[in-house]
């Protein structure tokens, strides 16, 4: 079983490390701008870093669920590749948002598109699994026939 999930586990670990990096960026910005918790407002530079981290954290559970569902029910390699692209897009989002609020837009659209692809792969994989298990219908054979 582990050979069927090692890519997903690696991407998950990279995602956790990326989240930690974003958290540390907020800590650094708090020190740089003298903003103690629980305050969340300050100079625009701090607020952009803070929002980039919070936005990335809000999407992380959605990403993880879709990554694992697509990997388990559709194809591990495709899901892992999309996961790496997503993590890169979120990094670009963070860096872009840190520089300016408009710098977040292109990476935001890219990461959202990747989530939609993971959602489609998850849905197709789960549908295939349900139909083959309960109805005895292999939809993949229908596409190749």
C-alpha distance (Angstrom), angle and dihedral (degrees) to the residues before:
residue distance angle dihedral
X1 . . .
X2 3.81 . .
X3 3.80 91.4 .
X4 3.80 87.2 59.9
X5 3.80 95.2 55.8
X6 3.81 107.1 30.5
X7 3.82 93.7 102.5
X8 3.80 91.4 49.5
X9 3.80 90.6 48.9
X10 3.81 91.2 50.2
X11 3.82 92.6 50.7
X12 3.81 89.8 46.6
X13 3.80 90.7 52.9
X14 3.81 90.9 48.7
X15 3.80 88.7 50.3
X16 3.79 91.8 52.4
X17 3.80 90.1 49.3
X18 3.79 90.0 49.8
X19 3.80 90.5 51.7
X20 3.81 89.6 50.3
X21 3.80 89.5 51.6
X22 3.82 89.9 52.7
X23 3.82 90.7 48.7
X24 3.80 90.9 51.6
X25 3.79 90.4 49.9
X26 3.81 89.1 57.9
X27 3.80 91.2 48.5
X28 3.80 90.0 50.4
X29 3.83 91.2 47.4
X30 3.81 91.0 49.5
X31 3.79 89.6 55.0
X32 3.80 93.2 43.0
X33 3.80 94.2 51.6
X34 3.83 97.1 32.5
X35 3.80 96.0 -118.2
X36 3.79 113.9 150.3
X37 3.80 123.1 -160.5
X38 2.97 133.6 -70.5
X39 3.81 88.6 36.3
X40 3.78 113.2 97.2
X41 3.78 100.4 177.2
X42 3.75 130.3 79.1
X43 3.77 138.3 107.3
X44 3.82 115.6 -2.6
X45 3.81 89.9 -109.9
X46 3.82 91.1 59.9
X47 3.79 94.1 42.8
X48 3.81 91.9 52.9
X49 3.81 91.8 51.7
X50 3.79 91.0 46.1
X51 3.83 93.3 48.3
X52 3.81 92.2 46.4
X53 3.80 89.9 54.7
X54 3.81 94.5 44.5
X55 3.81 92.9 46.6
X56 3.79 91.0 49.5
X57 3.80 90.8 48.8
X58 3.80 91.5 50.3
X59 3.80 92.1 55.4
X60 3.81 96.3 42.0
X61 3.84 97.3 84.7
X62 3.81 90.3 48.7
X63 3.79 89.9 50.0
X64 3.81 93.0 49.0
X65 3.80 93.9 48.9
X66 3.80 92.8 49.0
X67 3.81 93.3 43.0
X68 3.80 92.9 54.6
X69 3.79 95.9 40.8
X70 3.80 92.4 49.4
X71 3.80 90.4 45.1
X72 3.78 96.1 48.2
X73 3.80 99.4 38.9
X74 3.81 104.0 28.6
X75 3.82 116.7 20.5
X76 3.79 130.0 -36.5
X77 3.80 95.6 -150.6
X78 3.78 94.8 50.7
X79 3.79 92.3 45.2
X80 3.81 91.9 49.0
X81 3.82 91.9 48.7
X82 3.79 90.8 49.3
X83 3.79 88.7 46.4
X84 3.80 91.2 55.3
X85 3.79 90.4 48.7
X86 3.80 89.6 49.7
X87 3.81 92.4 51.0
X88 3.80 90.5 49.3
X89 3.82 90.6 49.0
X90 3.82 90.6 50.2
X91 3.80 90.4 49.9
X92 3.82 89.7 51.2
X93 3.80 87.9 47.0
X94 3.80 91.2 53.6
X95 3.80 94.0 46.6
X96 3.80 92.0 44.3
X97 3.80 93.8 48.2
X98 3.80 90.4 46.7
X99 3.82 89.0 57.2
X100 3.83 97.7 42.1
X101 3.77 138.9 -22.5
X102 3.81 91.5 -113.5
X103 3.82 90.1 52.8
X104 3.78 90.0 72.7
X105 3.81 97.3 61.1
X106 3.80 104.3 81.3
X107 3.82 94.9 44.3
X108 3.81 89.7 44.2
X109 3.81 90.7 56.3
X110 3.81 90.7 45.5
X111 3.79 94.0 51.3
X112 3.81 91.7 45.8
X113 3.80 90.4 51.5
X114 3.80 90.6 51.6
X115 3.80 90.2 51.3
X116 3.81 89.6 52.6
X117 3.82 90.6 51.7
X118 3.81 90.5 49.3
X119 3.80 88.7 48.9
X120 3.81 91.5 52.2
X121 3.81 91.9 47.4
X122 3.81 90.0 48.5
X123 3.79 92.9 49.0
X124 3.81 93.1 47.6
X125 3.78 92.2 46.9
X126 3.78 94.0 48.0
X127 3.81 91.7 45.0
X128 3.81 90.2 51.0
X129 3.81 90.9 48.7
X130 3.81 93.3 49.0
X131 3.81 94.6 45.6
X132 3.79 94.2 46.8
X133 3.81 93.2 45.6
X134 3.81 100.8 42.6
X135 3.80 104.3 24.1
X136 3.79 101.1 25.9
X137 3.80 90.7 -125.4
X138 3.79 118.4 138.9
X139 3.81 104.9 -157.9
X140 3.79 91.7 -173.5
X141 3.81 89.4 64.5
X142 3.80 89.3 52.0
X143 3.81 90.4 58.3
X144 3.81 94.2 46.8
X145 3.82 96.5 43.6
